[in-house]
Amino acid sequence: MLRHEPQPGRLLAGTVLVAAAVLYTGDAASAWSVPWWVLFPLVCGGLWVAAAVGVFGHLVRRRRRRRTGDRVGGH
């Protein structure tokens, strides 16, 4: 199996969107009541944090590549 670079920003974005979907589904099924304004900050804030984590992760990987002398392809 080929190794790939970890991308924690994408993992965080997916987790936030799944959490929002679970909240919305629970509210739609009348399992609990979620105010309408809760999902907007959750999704927007989660995506902003995921973007920041993604940029930071990219900078770390680029610095590590530059330090070890690897090429862009990682070979």
C-alpha positions in Angstrom: 0.0 0.0 0.0 1.3 3.4 -0.9 1.9 5.9 1.9 0.3 9.3 1.7 1.0 12.5 3.5 -1.4 13.0 6.5 -3.8 15.8 6.0 -5.3 16.8 9.4 -7.2 19.8 8.0 -9.3 17.5 5.8 -9.9 15.1 8.7 -11.0 18.0 10.9 -13.3 19.4 8.2 -14.9 16.1 7.7 -15.4 15.6 11.4 -17.1 19.0 11.8 -19.4 18.4 8.8 -20.4 14.9 10.1 -21.1 16.4 13.5 -23.3 19.1 11.9 -25.1 16.4 9.9 -25.7 14.3 13.1 -27.1 17.4 14.9 -29.3 18.3 11.9 -30.6 14.7 11.6 -31.3 14.4 15.3 -33.3 17.7 15.1 -35.2 16.6 12.0 -36.1 13.3 13.6 -37.3 15.1 16.8 -34.8 13.3 18.9 -33.6 16.6 20.3 -34.0 20.3 19.7 -31.1 22.2 18.2 -31.6 26.0 17.7 -31.2 27.0 14.1 -28.3 29.3 14.8 -26.0 26.6 16.3 -25.1 25.0 13.0 -23.8 28.1 11.3 -21.1 28.9 13.8 -20.2 25.2 14.1 -19.7 24.7 10.4 -18.1 28.1 9.7 -15.9 28.0 12.7 -14.9 24.4 12.1 -14.0 25.1 8.4 -11.9 28.1 9.5 -10.0 26.0 12.0 -9.6 23.2 9.5 -8.2 25.7 7.0 -5.7 27.0 9.5 -4.7 23.4 10.5 -4.3 22.6 6.8 -2.1 25.6 6.1 0.0 24.9 9.2 0.4 21.2 8.1 1.4 22.2 4.6 4.0 24.6 6.0 5.4 21.9 8.3 5.6 19.3 5.4 7.2 21.8 3.1 9.8 22.7 5.7 10.5 19.1 6.4 10.9 18.3 2.7 13.3 21.3 2.3 15.3 20.1 5.3 15.6 16.5 4.1 16.2 17.4 0.5 13.3 15.4 -0.8 11.7 16.2 -4.2 8.1 17.2 -4.7 7.0 13.7 -5.5 8.6 12.4 -2.3 10.8 9.8 -4.1 
